[in-house]
Amino acid sequence: MDLTSLCAAAKQSAIQKQMTEDMCEEVNDMYYNFQCKVVKRAIQNRVGNHLYFDCLGPKQKVRGAGTSWNNFQKYDPAAPKFYEEFGHGTGGAKVKALWDSKKYEEKMKYCNVDFLKTL
């Protein structure tokens, strides 16, 4: 299964709205082990490990479906104004209409952290 399919399956099967302490600890352990593997690869290739982590930076991190939409709502200057002026219901509909008017390429820019910093 590819990442998009996995994220969709996870979203459909989710019944809890919060993680337990054990879940957080498990994820922290997984991330620590991942970092160890990256550093070992850097040693193996005789490259500074910071270069690997730069390559994995925020714009390259694994992200689930919906990230561009969430970032659009948070960072696009027009979106918060609609929510403030019209409230959650009507404002949300206006934000969605604005989002739907954008082309795919423009929507994907909202996954790029460098682009978000320019807004």
N, C-alpha and C positions, 0 to 999 in steps of 0.2 A: 504494500500500500504506500502511496506517496504521502507527503506531508499534508497536503490539502484534504485528502480523504481521511487521514487520521484525525485531523483537527475537527472535521465535520462529525466524525463518529464520536469523538470525545464530547463534543457539544451536545449531541443528541442523547448520550448516555448519562450525562451529568445530572445528579439529583441533589448534590450538596452545593451550598453557596459559599462555603468557607472551608479552608483546609485545617486539619488538626495539627497539633504540634508534631506528631509523628510524621505526618505527610511532609511538613516543612523540613524536618530533620532529614528525611529520606532524600528530598530534592537537593538540599545542601550537600549531602554526601555524594550524590550523583554529580553535582557540579564540581565539587572538589576533585573527584576522580577524573572528570573530564579535563580539568585544568592540569592535573598531573600528567595525563597523556599528551597534552599539547606541549608541555615543557620537555617531556622526554623526547618528543619528535624534534623539537628545536635543538636539543643536545645532539641527537642522532645526526641531524643535518648541519650541525655547527652554525646555527643561525640564532641571533638573539631572540629569546622567547617573546619579547615585546613586539616583534614584527608579526609573529603569529597572532597575538592578541589584537594587534591593530587590524589585521585582516578579518578577525572575527568581531570587530567593533560593532556598535549599536546598529549601524546600517546593514550589517551582514548577519545579525542574529536570527535564529529561527523564529519565525513569527507565524501565528495562526491566521486563519481567515478573519477578515473584518478589521485588521489593524489600520488599513488606510482610511476606512470609514470612521473609526474611533479617533484617529489623529486629525481627520478633517473637522470633526465636531469640536475638538479641543483647540486646534491651532489656527484654523482658518478664521481670519478677522470677522467675516460676515456671520458665521454660525452663532457665536455667543450673543451677538446683537439681536438675532432673530429670537433666541430663547428669552432674552431680557425683555424685549419689546412685546412679544406675543404669548409668552408663557410656554410651558412644556408641550402641550398638545399642538396648538397652531404653529408655534415656533418650530417644533420638531418636523412638522409637515413641510414647512418652508425650507428648512435645512435639507431635508430629503429631496425636495424638488431641485434645489441648487446642486446637490450631489449628483442627481440623476442627469442633470444637464451637462455634466463634465464628461469628456472622452476618457476611455480606459487609460491612455498614457498619462493624462493629467491626474487621474485618480491614483495611479501607482506612485506618483511623486510623493504622496503623503506617507509612504513607507520609508522614505529616505530622510534620515535625521538631519543631514546637511540642508536639505530643502526646508524642513520644518523650522530650522534656525533662522531662515531668511524671512519668515512670515512675521 
